[in-house]
């Protein structure tokens, strides 16, 4: 049996614009928060549903590292000058 995920009616009935869904940490498919596994790739989720797709997570991570590097460079410049 293949799970096709929530329908538009399900989302309207059970969540406010899809707040009950998240993204698979492995493949990025939108899934229910309580899903034990991803219907697309088969990865076991066990409550590890992401709020953003993997691309957005990667961008956020890179932006955070860039901010840390800029702050460190600023501290080095302040103490050297």
Secondary structure, DSSP 8 states (H G I E B T S, - for coil): -------HHHHHHHSSSSTTEEE-TTT--EEETT-SB-TTT--B-TT--BSS-HHHHHHHHHHHHHHHHHHHHHHHHHHH-
